[in-house]
Amino acid sequence: MSLNYDSIAPRYDRRYQDNDYSGVEEALIGFVGPHLTGRVLEVGCGTGHWLRLLDESGTRVAGVDVSENMLAYARDQAPGALLIRGRAEHLPCANDTFERVFCINAFHHFQDKVGFLAEARRVLGRGGQMMSVGLDPHTGLDCWYLYEYFEPLLEIDRARYPGSSEIRQSMRALEFSNVHTREIQHLPVQLSAREAIERGRLDKDATSQLAILTDEEYRRGIDRIRADLESGEDRGESLYLRADLRLYATIGSVPL
């Protein structure tokens, strides 16, 4: 399954308005560190939200993304960043170029995940580090209204997202050292279903989970939500959509 990144670029940054990513921001700042002198690469940089954060702090940043539309937005957000169109599995970068490589909520989109990890290892210099941030739907800890109402999604996400333990295993096989995972963001959410619909938070392009569904799968889920909403309102009750999600960072180092 794949997404048309060019088509979702105009609305992509709504996620940063609708959700709290302060834990991710803190983890990224800590990962880069205050005294880094080398260059940092974000793979799957999208519209440049995280590049802008680092660019504004004076960090030398570069971003790679497969979507030209995404990169057009990134050029406006992070004018000091070096931006390159390319695939994560074949990074258009020389060996030993970067001190840090990271991807945030992008790893599950890469077609060859082990291939990307090998590429990250290749472009990192000695002592460099890589960090991947994302969901882990294999833990059984998370609940999400999308998984509740859109029936294929949990199975789809478990196929798209490798578990944190699998990522660590792959990194160790590629001779990353000090590989570890930690939870960096807890995302409890409660939304009025009526408000979510009216504000477009359930539009098909609002998140990659919805965008990857077929039109029929998406319609069935929306119909379920609308049916529960109308049934509740007939009884004088409001329907609330709830989620309890966790984002994890997996980090590894290139030996000196």
C-alpha positions as CSV (number, residue, x, y, z in Angstrom):
1,M,0.0,0.0,0.0
2,S,1.3,3.4,-0.9
3,L,0.2,7.1,-0.6
4,N,0.2,9.9,-3.0
5,Y,2.4,12.3,-1.0
6,D,2.1,15.1,-3.5
7,S,-1.7,15.2,-3.1
8,I,-1.7,15.4,0.7
9,A,1.1,18.0,1.0
10,P,-1.2,21.0,1.2
11,R,-2.9,19.8,4.4
12,Y,-0.1,17.8,5.9
13,D,0.9,20.3,8.6
14,R,-2.6,20.3,10.1
15,R,-1.4,17.5,12.3
16,Y,1.0,19.9,14.1
17,Q,-1.9,22.2,14.9
18,D,-4.3,19.5,16.0
19,N,-1.8,17.4,18.1
20,D,0.7,17.9,20.9
21,Y,4.2,16.8,19.7
22,S,6.2,18.5,22.5
23,G,7.7,15.2,23.6
24,V,8.9,14.5,20.1
25,E,10.4,18.0,19.9
26,E,12.2,17.5,23.2
27,A,13.6,14.1,22.0
28,L,14.8,15.6,18.8
29,I,16.6,18.5,20.5
30,G,18.2,16.1,22.9
31,F,19.2,13.7,20.1
32,V,20.9,16.5,18.1
33,G,22.5,18.0,21.2
34,P,23.6,21.6,21.8
35,H,27.2,21.4,20.5
36,L,26.9,19.4,17.2
37,T,29.2,20.7,14.5
38,G,28.4,18.3,11.7
39,R,25.3,18.1,9.5
40,V,22.0,16.4,10.4
41,L,19.8,14.5,7.9
42,E,16.1,14.0,8.1
43,V,14.8,11.2,5.9
44,G,11.1,11.6,5.0
45,C,11.3,15.3,5.9
46,G,7.8,16.0,4.4
47,T,7.0,19.7,4.6
48,G,10.0,20.6,6.7
49,H,8.4,21.0,10.2
50,W,11.2,19.4,12.1
51,L,13.9,20.8,9.7
52,R,12.6,24.3,10.5
53,L,13.0,23.6,14.3
54,L,16.7,22.7,13.8
55,D,17.3,25.3,11.1
56,E,16.2,28.1,13.4
57,S,18.6,26.9,16.0
58,G,21.5,27.1,13.7
59,T,22.0,23.4,13.0
60,R,23.3,22.5,9.6
61,V,20.4,20.4,8.3
62,A,19.5,18.5,5.1
63,G,16.3,16.7,4.2
64,V,15.3,14.0,1.8
65,D,11.8,13.3,0.6
66,V,10.3,11.4,-2.4
67,S,7.6,14.1,-2.9
68,E,8.4,17.3,-4.8
69,N,5.3,18.9,-3.4
70,M,6.4,18.2,0.1
71,L,9.8,19.6,-0.6
72,A,8.3,22.8,-2.0
73,Y,6.7,23.4,1.3
74,A,9.9,22.5,3.1
75,R,11.8,25.1,1.1
76,D,9.6,27.8,2.6
77,Q,9.7,26.5,6.1
78,A,13.4,25.8,6.3
79,P,15.2,28.0,3.9
80,G,18.6,27.2,5.3
81,A,18.2,23.4,4.8
82,L,19.7,21.5,1.9
83,L,16.8,19.6,0.4
84,I,17.1,16.6,-1.9
85,R,14.5,14.6,-3.7
86,G,15.2,10.9,-3.2
87,R,14.1,7.6,-1.7
88,A,15.0,6.5,1.8
89,E,16.3,3.1,0.5
90,H,18.7,4.9,-1.9
91,L,19.9,8.0,-0.2
92,P,21.6,10.4,-2.7
93,C,24.3,11.2,-0.2
94,A,28.0,10.3,0.1
95,N,29.4,7.9,2.7
96,D,30.2,9.3,6.2
97,T,28.5,12.6,5.5
98,F,26.3,13.1,8.6
99,E,26.6,13.1,12.4
100,R,22.9,12.5,12.9
101,V,20.2,10.9,10.8
102,F,16.5,10.8,11.9
103,C,13.1,10.1,10.7
104,I,9.8,11.1,12.5
105,N,6.6,9.3,11.7
106,A,8.1,8.3,8.4
107,F,9.7,4.9,8.8
108,H,6.5,3.0,8.2
109,H,6.2,4.6,4.7
110,F,9.6,3.3,3.5
111,Q,9.2,0.3,1.2
112,D,12.5,-1.4,2.2
113,K,12.9,-0.6,5.9
114,V,16.1,-2.6,6.4
115,G,17.5,-1.0,3.2
116,F,16.9,2.4,4.7
117,L,18.7,1.4,8.0
118,A,21.6,0.2,5.9
119,E,21.7,3.5,4.0
120,A,21.5,5.5,7.3
121,R,24.5,3.4,8.5
122,R,26.4,4.2,5.3
123,V,25.9,8.0,5.4
124,L,26.7,8.3,9.1
125,G,30.3,9.0,10.1
126,R,32.0,7.2,13.1
127,G,30.3,8.1,16.3
128,G,27.2,9.2,14.4
129,Q,23.7,8.3,15.6
130,M,20.3,7.4,14.0
131,M,16.9,7.9,15.5
132,S,13.5,6.6,14.3
133,V,10.3,7.9,15.9
134,G,6.9,6.3,15.4
135,L,4.0,4.3,16.7
136,D,4.3,0.7,17.7
137,P,0.9,-1.0,17.2
138,H,2.3,-4.3,18.2
139,T,2.5,-3.5,21.9
140,G,-1.2,-3.9,22.5
141,L,-1.2,-0.8,24.7
142,D,-2.8,1.7,22.3
143,C,-6.4,2.4,21.6
144,W,-7.5,4.7,18.8
145,Y,-11.0,5.6,17.5
146,L,-9.6,5.1,14.0
147,Y,-8.9,1.5,14.8
148,E,-12.4,1.1,16.4
149,Y,-14.4,2.5,13.5
150,F,-12.3,1.8,10.5
151,E,-11.9,-2.0,10.8
152,P,-9.0,-2.7,8.5
153,L,-6.7,-0.1,10.0
154,L,-5.2,-2.0,13.0
155,E,-4.2,-4.9,10.7
156,I,-2.9,-2.5,8.1
157,D,-0.8,-0.6,10.7
158,R,0.6,-3.7,12.1
159,A,1.8,-4.7,8.6
160,R,3.2,-1.2,7.9
161,Y,4.9,-0.5,11.3
162,P,7.6,-2.8,12.4
163,G,7.7,-3.4,16.1
164,S,10.4,-1.6,18.1
165,S,12.0,-4.9,18.9
166,E,12.2,-5.7,15.2
167,I,13.8,-2.3,14.5
168,R,16.4,-2.9,17.2
169,Q,17.2,-6.3,15.8
170,S,17.7,-5.0,12.3
171,M,19.9,-2.1,13.6
172,R,22.1,-4.5,15.6
173,A,22.5,-6.8,12.6
174,L,23.8,-3.7,10.7
175,E,26.4,-3.2,13.5
176,F,24.8,-0.2,15.2
177,S,25.7,-0.1,18.8
178,N,24.0,1.0,22.0
179,V,20.6,0.4,20.4
180,H,17.6,1.2,22.6
181,T,14.0,2.3,22.5
182,R,12.1,4.6,24.8
183,E,8.7,6.1,24.9
184,I,8.9,9.9,24.2
185,Q,5.3,11.0,23.8
186,H,2.0,9.9,25.3
187,L,-1.0,11.1,23.3
188,P,-4.3,10.8,25.2
189,V,-7.1,12.3,23.1
190,Q,-10.8,13.0,23.5
191,L,-12.7,14.6,20.7
192,S,-16.3,15.5,20.1
193,A,-17.3,13.5,17.1
194,R,-19.4,16.3,15.8
195,E,-16.5,18.8,16.1
196,A,-14.1,16.3,14.5
197,I,-16.3,16.0,11.4
198,E,-16.9,19.7,11.1
199,R,-13.2,20.6,11.5
200,G,-12.1,18.0,8.9
201,R,-10.2,15.8,11.4
202,L,-11.8,12.8,9.8
203,D,-11.3,13.8,6.2
204,K,-9.6,11.1,4.2
205,D,-6.4,13.1,3.8
206,A,-6.2,14.1,7.5
207,T,-3.9,11.3,8.3
208,S,-2.0,8.5,6.5
209,Q,-4.1,5.9,8.2
210,L,-7.3,7.2,6.5
211,A,-5.6,8.1,3.2
212,I,-4.4,4.6,2.7
213,L,-7.9,3.1,2.9
214,T,-10.0,2.4,-0.2
215,D,-12.9,4.8,-0.7
216,E,-15.3,2.0,0.3
217,E,-13.4,1.2,3.6
218,Y,-13.3,4.9,4.4
219,R,-17.0,5.4,3.7
220,R,-18.0,2.4,5.9
221,G,-16.0,3.9,8.8
222,I,-17.5,7.4,8.5
223,D,-20.9,5.9,8.2
224,R,-20.4,4.0,11.5
225,I,-19.3,7.2,13.2
226,R,-22.2,9.2,11.9
227,A,-24.7,6.4,12.9
228,D,-23.3,6.4,16.5
229,L,-23.3,10.2,16.5
230,E,-26.9,10.5,15.4
231,S,-28.1,7.7,17.7
232,G,-26.5,9.4,20.7
233,E,-27.9,12.8,19.8
234,D,-31.4,11.3,19.5
235,R,-30.9,10.4,23.2
236,G,-29.5,13.8,24.1
237,E,-26.0,12.5,24.4
238,S,-22.7,13.5,22.7
239,L,-20.4,11.1,21.0
240,Y,-16.7,11.4,22.0
241,L,-13.9,9.8,20.1
242,R,-11.0,8.6,22.3
243,A,-7.4,7.6,21.7
244,D,-4.5,6.7,23.9
245,L,-1.3,6.5,21.8
246,R,2.4,6.3,22.4
247,L,5.3,7.4,20.2
248,Y,8.7,5.6,20.6
249,A,12.2,6.6,19.7
250,T,14.7,3.9,18.7
251,I,18.3,5.1,18.6
252,G,21.5,3.5,17.7
253,S,25.2,4.6,17.2
254,V,27.9,4.0,14.7
255,P,31.0,2.7,16.6
256,L,34.0,5.0,16.8
